[in-house]
Each structure stands twice: as C-alpha cells, then as structure tokens.
C-alpha cells in the first residue's frame, strides 16, 4: 500500500496487465478526493504523454495505459506518486472556478414514467421529489455504460432507491433517472434499470466523423432546472432543427 505525501490517505498502485496500472483511493463518494484524482490524471498524462496513451477516471480510481517498452512499471509508479504529490499541493493553493452546467428537465407525467412510484416508495409527494432532485448541485464523477452517459452524485438521502428489479429493454433518449446515490441522463435509447423521473431536450454529446464530445465532463458541477411542457416542446423542436443542419 502506498500513500499520498500530504494527506497521508492510502493510495494503492498496482499493475493490471503488462501495459496498464490501476491507482485506487479510499472507496467513497467525495468531491475533494475526486478532484484530486482528476488533477492527478491531468498531471501524469500531460507530463508523460509520450508513454501514456489512455486514461480513465472513476469515483475513487484511475487506470493508466502505457507503452511498457518505453518505461518500466517502477518508473511509472514513481511518476504517479509525484503527480499525486503535486495535485495535493495544488489543491491547497487553488480554488475551483468551474461554472455550473444547467440541464433543463421536464418532470411531466407523460415522460416521468417512475415519478409517482418513486414518490410512493420514498414516502414523499411528487412535488417534493422534483424539488429535492432539482435543488441539489451534482458532480460528474464518471463516464461509462454508453457514450455520453455520466454518473452524477450525490442524491438527497430521501431519494435513494435501489435499481429496478427488472430493467427496461428500452429507456428513451434524454431520460433523467435516479438509482442508489446517483442520477444520470440517458444519452440515447438503451436498456436501463434506473427510475425515470423526467426528460431533458438537451443532446448529451456532439459527434462528427472525426470527434466525439460529451456534454458533461468529469469534475463539472451540474444543476437540473425544472421547465414546463411548453418550454420542453420548444427546446425539443429547436434541438431537432439544429441536428438537421
């Protein structure tokens, strides 16, 4: 077990294959720790882009893929520790200046398929579910499952439910859903077992023949903004026109 230099929180570093290494922090949902992981990933990949060709960050871990022909595992391990050290120093002298990303959400019955059931299971009103979900500011902790799908945390404790016992075969594009401590937006039609409580008209990624750009990136702050049906229709129509151009 290895340790960060300043916080002395346990950080484990070990190889998962001849060209990959996994770095793990304490298993918890913590914005301060998550920002440290993101900062560490940015430092190590920018300073050693000649040997690291891919990286993935999650809630409490980071995996790095590297050219093992050009650097040994012990050498990379020392570079990782140095990056953690620098990230911890930076965290003490810098404040995040990232702007909050607003996501409009329509919580109407016709799109919020599980809203009434969520209210029933949580033993609160539908209005309170909407209020609790939309008043909180979330953090983008991880990308995965399907392109553009971003895991956001953390939900108010009153809204925390296990995933549905039977997942749906097809969840609609733009569905805003909750499960356990998390909330998320389905960027495309896909299977899913989360509870659907709303719908956003916003595209969750942009792509063309050469690039893919998700709407949300790791470490961003996200806020859901309730909208009425007319606004939802107008934004949907405007989005559809934009996609056709």
MARKOLKOL-808231 format. One record per residue (C-alpha): residue in three letters; x, y, z. Coordinates in steps of 0.5 Angstrom, whole numbers, plus 500, padded with zeros to 3 digits. Example, Ala and Ser with C-alpha at 12.3 -4.5 7.8 and 13.67 -1.06 7.14 Angstrom:
2
<rovo: ala	px: 525	py: 491	pz: 516>
<rovo: ser	px: 527	py: 498	pz: 514>
END
This chain:
245
<rovo: unk	px: 500	py: 500	pz: 500>
<rovo: unk	px: 503	py: 507	pz: 498>
<rovo: unk	px: 501	py: 514	pz: 501>
<rovo: unk	px: 500	py: 521	pz: 498>
<rovo: unk	px: 505	py: 526	pz: 501>
<rovo: unk	px: 501	py: 531	pz: 504>
<rovo: unk	px: 494	py: 528	pz: 506>
<rovo: unk	px: 497	py: 521	pz: 508>
<rovo: unk	px: 491	py: 518	pz: 506>
<rovo: unk	px: 492	py: 511	pz: 503>
<rovo: unk	px: 493	py: 510	pz: 495>
<rovo: unk	px: 494	py: 504	pz: 492>
<rovo: unk	px: 498	py: 503	pz: 486>
<rovo: unk	px: 499	py: 496	pz: 482>
<rovo: unk	px: 499	py: 493	pz: 475>
<rovo: unk	px: 493	py: 490	pz: 472>
<rovo: unk	px: 497	py: 488	pz: 466>
<rovo: unk	px: 504	py: 489	pz: 462>
<rovo: unk	px: 501	py: 496	pz: 460>
<rovo: unk	px: 496	py: 498	pz: 465>
<rovo: unk	px: 496	py: 500	pz: 472>
<rovo: unk	px: 491	py: 502	pz: 477>
<rovo: unk	px: 491	py: 507	pz: 482>
<rovo: unk	px: 486	py: 507	pz: 488>
<rovo: unk	px: 484	py: 512	pz: 493>
<rovo: unk	px: 479	py: 510	pz: 499>
<rovo: unk	px: 472	py: 508	pz: 497>
<rovo: unk	px: 468	py: 513	pz: 498>
<rovo: unk	px: 464	py: 519	pz: 494>
<rovo: unk	px: 468	py: 525	pz: 496>
<rovo: unk	px: 468	py: 531	pz: 491>
<rovo: unk	px: 475	py: 533	pz: 494>
<rovo: unk	px: 478	py: 527	pz: 493>
<rovo: unk	px: 475	py: 526	pz: 486>
<rovo: unk	px: 478	py: 533	pz: 484>
<rovo: unk	px: 485	py: 530	pz: 487>
<rovo: unk	px: 484	py: 524	pz: 482>
<rovo: unk	px: 482	py: 529	pz: 476>
<rovo: unk	px: 488	py: 533	pz: 478>
<rovo: unk	px: 493	py: 527	pz: 478>
<rovo: unk	px: 491	py: 524	pz: 472>
<rovo: unk	px: 492	py: 531	pz: 468>
<rovo: unk	px: 499	py: 532	pz: 471>
<rovo: unk	px: 501	py: 525	pz: 470>
<rovo: unk	px: 498	py: 525	pz: 463>
<rovo: unk	px: 501	py: 532	pz: 461>
<rovo: unk	px: 508	py: 531	pz: 463>
<rovo: unk	px: 508	py: 524	pz: 460>
<rovo: unk	px: 504	py: 524	pz: 454>
<rovo: unk	px: 510	py: 520	pz: 450>
<rovo: unk	px: 509	py: 514	pz: 454>
<rovo: unk	px: 501	py: 514	pz: 457>
<rovo: unk	px: 497	py: 513	pz: 451>
<rovo: unk	px: 490	py: 513	pz: 455>
<rovo: unk	px: 487	py: 514	pz: 462>
<rovo: unk	px: 480	py: 513	pz: 465>
<rovo: unk	px: 478	py: 516	pz: 472>
<rovo: unk	px: 472	py: 514	pz: 476>
<rovo: unk	px: 469	py: 515	pz: 483>
<rovo: unk	px: 476	py: 513	pz: 487>
<rovo: unk	px: 480	py: 510	pz: 482>
<rovo: unk	px: 485	py: 512	pz: 476>
<rovo: unk	px: 487	py: 507	pz: 471>
<rovo: unk	px: 493	py: 509	pz: 466>
<rovo: unk	px: 495	py: 505	pz: 460>
<rovo: unk	px: 502	py: 506	pz: 458>
<rovo: unk	px: 508	py: 504	pz: 453>
<rovo: unk	px: 511	py: 499	pz: 457>
<rovo: unk	px: 517	py: 498	pz: 452>
<rovo: unk	px: 519	py: 506	pz: 454>
<rovo: unk	px: 518	py: 506	pz: 461>
<rovo: unk	px: 518	py: 501	pz: 467>
<rovo: unk	px: 513	py: 500	pz: 472>
<rovo: unk	px: 517	py: 502	pz: 478>
<rovo: unk	px: 519	py: 508	pz: 474>
<rovo: unk	px: 512	py: 510	pz: 472>
<rovo: unk	px: 510	py: 508	pz: 480>
<rovo: unk	px: 514	py: 514	pz: 482>
<rovo: unk	px: 512	py: 519	pz: 477>
<rovo: unk	px: 505	py: 517	pz: 479>
<rovo: unk	px: 507	py: 519	pz: 486>
<rovo: unk	px: 510	py: 525	pz: 484>
<rovo: unk	px: 504	py: 527	pz: 481>
<rovo: unk	px: 499	py: 526	pz: 487>
<rovo: unk	px: 504	py: 530	pz: 491>
<rovo: unk	px: 504	py: 536	pz: 486>
<rovo: unk	px: 496	py: 535	pz: 486>
<rovo: unk	px: 495	py: 535	pz: 493>
<rovo: unk	px: 500	py: 542	pz: 494>
<rovo: unk	px: 495	py: 545	pz: 488>
<rovo: unk	px: 489	py: 543	pz: 492>
<rovo: unk	px: 491	py: 547	pz: 498>
<rovo: unk	px: 493	py: 553	pz: 494>
<rovo: unk	px: 488	py: 554	pz: 488>
<rovo: unk	px: 480	py: 554	pz: 489>
<rovo: unk	px: 476	py: 551	pz: 483>
<rovo: unk	px: 473	py: 556	pz: 478>
<rovo: unk	px: 469	py: 552	pz: 474>
<rovo: unk	px: 462	py: 554	pz: 472>
<rovo: unk	px: 456	py: 550	pz: 474>
<rovo: unk	px: 452	py: 547	pz: 468>
<rovo: unk	px: 445	py: 548	pz: 468>
<rovo: unk	px: 441	py: 542	pz: 465>
<rovo: unk	px: 433	py: 544	pz: 463>
<rovo: unk	px: 429	py: 538	pz: 466>
<rovo: unk	px: 421	py: 537	pz: 464>
<rovo: unk	px: 418	py: 533	pz: 470>
<rovo: unk	px: 411	py: 532	pz: 467>
<rovo: unk	px: 407	py: 525	pz: 468>
<rovo: unk	px: 408	py: 523	pz: 461>
<rovo: unk	px: 416	py: 523	pz: 461>
<rovo: unk	px: 417	py: 522	pz: 468>
<rovo: unk	px: 415	py: 514	pz: 468>
<rovo: unk	px: 417	py: 513	pz: 475>
<rovo: unk	px: 416	py: 519	pz: 479>
<rovo: unk	px: 410	py: 517	pz: 482>
<rovo: unk	px: 412	py: 511	pz: 484>
<rovo: unk	px: 419	py: 514	pz: 487>
<rovo: unk	px: 415	py: 519	pz: 491>
<rovo: unk	px: 411	py: 513	pz: 494>
<rovo: unk	px: 417	py: 509	pz: 496>
<rovo: unk	px: 420	py: 515	pz: 499>
<rovo: unk	px: 414	py: 517	pz: 502>
<rovo: unk	px: 414	py: 524	pz: 500>
<rovo: unk	px: 410	py: 528	pz: 495>
<rovo: unk	px: 411	py: 528	pz: 488>
<rovo: unk	px: 413	py: 536	pz: 488>
<rovo: unk	px: 418	py: 534	pz: 494>
<rovo: unk	px: 421	py: 529	pz: 489>
<rovo: unk	px: 422	py: 534	pz: 484>
<rovo: unk	px: 424	py: 540	pz: 489>
<rovo: unk	px: 430	py: 535	pz: 492>
<rovo: unk	px: 432	py: 533	pz: 486>
<rovo: unk	px: 433	py: 540	pz: 482>
<rovo: unk	px: 435	py: 544	pz: 488>
<rovo: unk	px: 442	py: 540	pz: 489>
<rovo: unk	px: 448	py: 541	pz: 485>
<rovo: unk	px: 451	py: 535	pz: 483>
<rovo: unk	px: 458	py: 533	pz: 481>
<rovo: unk	px: 460	py: 529	pz: 475>
<rovo: unk	px: 464	py: 523	pz: 478>
<rovo: unk	px: 465	py: 518	pz: 472>
<rovo: unk	px: 463	py: 517	pz: 465>
<rovo: unk	px: 461	py: 510	pz: 462>
<rovo: unk	px: 456	py: 505	pz: 461>
<rovo: unk	px: 454	py: 508	pz: 454>
<rovo: unk	px: 458	py: 514	pz: 450>
<rovo: unk	px: 456	py: 521	pz: 454>
<rovo: unk	px: 453	py: 517	pz: 460>
<rovo: unk	px: 455	py: 521	pz: 466>
<rovo: unk	px: 454	py: 519	pz: 473>
<rovo: unk	px: 453	py: 525	pz: 478>
<rovo: unk	px: 453	py: 525	pz: 485>
<rovo: unk	px: 450	py: 525	pz: 490>
<rovo: unk	px: 443	py: 525	pz: 491>
<rovo: unk	px: 439	py: 527	pz: 497>
<rovo: unk	px: 438	py: 521	pz: 502>
<rovo: unk	px: 431	py: 522	pz: 502>
<rovo: unk	px: 431	py: 520	pz: 494>
<rovo: unk	px: 436	py: 514	pz: 495>
<rovo: unk	px: 433	py: 508	pz: 492>
<rovo: unk	px: 436	py: 501	pz: 489>
<rovo: unk	px: 436	py: 500	pz: 482>
<rovo: unk	px: 429	py: 497	pz: 479>
<rovo: unk	px: 429	py: 489	pz: 480>
<rovo: unk	px: 427	py: 489	pz: 472>
<rovo: unk	px: 431	py: 493	pz: 468>
<rovo: unk	px: 427	py: 496	pz: 462>
<rovo: unk	px: 429	py: 494	pz: 455>
<rovo: unk	px: 429	py: 501	pz: 452>
<rovo: unk	px: 430	py: 507	pz: 456>
<rovo: unk	px: 428	py: 514	pz: 452>
<rovo: unk	px: 434	py: 518	pz: 450>
<rovo: unk	px: 434	py: 524	pz: 455>
<rovo: unk	px: 431	py: 521	pz: 460>
<rovo: unk	px: 433	py: 523	pz: 467>
<rovo: unk	px: 434	py: 518	pz: 472>
<rovo: unk	px: 436	py: 516	pz: 479>
<rovo: unk	px: 439	py: 510	pz: 483>
<rovo: unk	px: 442	py: 509	pz: 489>
<rovo: unk	px: 446	py: 515	pz: 491>
<rovo: unk	px: 447	py: 517	pz: 483>
<rovo: unk	px: 443	py: 521	pz: 478>
<rovo: unk	px: 444	py: 521	pz: 471>
<rovo: unk	px: 441	py: 522	pz: 464>
<rovo: unk	px: 441	py: 517	pz: 458>
<rovo: unk	px: 444	py: 520	pz: 452>
<rovo: unk	px: 441	py: 515	pz: 447>
<rovo: unk	px: 436	py: 510	pz: 447>
<rovo: unk	px: 438	py: 504	pz: 451>
<rovo: unk	px: 437	py: 499	pz: 456>
<rovo: unk	px: 437	py: 501	pz: 464>
<rovo: unk	px: 434	py: 500	pz: 471>
<rovo: unk	px: 434	py: 507	pz: 474>
<rovo: unk	px: 428	py: 510	pz: 476>
<rovo: unk	px: 426	py: 515	pz: 471>
<rovo: unk	px: 423	py: 522	pz: 474>
<rovo: unk	px: 424	py: 527	pz: 468>
<rovo: unk	px: 426	py: 528	pz: 461>
<rovo: unk	px: 431	py: 533	pz: 458>
<rovo: unk	px: 431	py: 536	pz: 451>
<rovo: unk	px: 439	py: 537	pz: 451>
<rovo: unk	px: 443	py: 533	pz: 447>
<rovo: unk	px: 448	py: 530	pz: 452>
<rovo: unk	px: 454	py: 529	pz: 446>
<rovo: unk	px: 456	py: 532	pz: 440>
<rovo: unk	px: 460	py: 528	pz: 434>
<rovo: unk	px: 462	py: 528	pz: 427>
<rovo: unk	px: 466	py: 524	pz: 423>
<rovo: unk	px: 473	py: 525	pz: 427>
<rovo: unk	px: 471	py: 527	pz: 434>
<rovo: unk	px: 466	py: 526	pz: 440>
<rovo: unk	px: 465	py: 531	pz: 445>
<rovo: unk	px: 460	py: 529	pz: 451>
<rovo: unk	px: 456	py: 535	pz: 454>
<rovo: unk	px: 459	py: 533	pz: 461>
<rovo: unk	px: 466	py: 532	pz: 463>
<rovo: unk	px: 469	py: 530	pz: 470>
<rovo: unk	px: 469	py: 534	pz: 476>
<rovo: unk	px: 464	py: 539	pz: 473>
<rovo: unk	px: 458	py: 542	pz: 477>
<rovo: unk	px: 451	py: 540	pz: 475>
<rovo: unk	px: 444	py: 543	pz: 476>
<rovo: unk	px: 438	py: 541	pz: 474>
<rovo: unk	px: 433	py: 546	pz: 472>
<rovo: unk	px: 425	py: 545	pz: 472>
<rovo: unk	px: 422	py: 547	pz: 466>
<rovo: unk	px: 414	py: 547	pz: 464>
<rovo: unk	px: 411	py: 543	pz: 458>
<rovo: unk	px: 411	py: 549	pz: 453>
<rovo: unk	px: 419	py: 550	pz: 454>
<rovo: unk	px: 420	py: 543	pz: 454>
<rovo: unk	px: 417	py: 542	pz: 447>
<rovo: unk	px: 420	py: 549	pz: 444>
<rovo: unk	px: 427	py: 547	pz: 446>
<rovo: unk	px: 426	py: 540	pz: 443>
<rovo: unk	px: 424	py: 543	pz: 437>
<rovo: unk	px: 430	py: 548	pz: 437>
<rovo: unk	px: 434	py: 542	pz: 438>
<rovo: unk	px: 432	py: 538	pz: 433>
<rovo: unk	px: 432	py: 543	pz: 428>
<rovo: unk	px: 440	py: 544	pz: 430>
<rovo: unk	px: 441	py: 537	pz: 429>
<rovo: unk	px: 438	py: 537	pz: 422>
<rovo: unk	px: 443	py: 543	pz: 420>
END
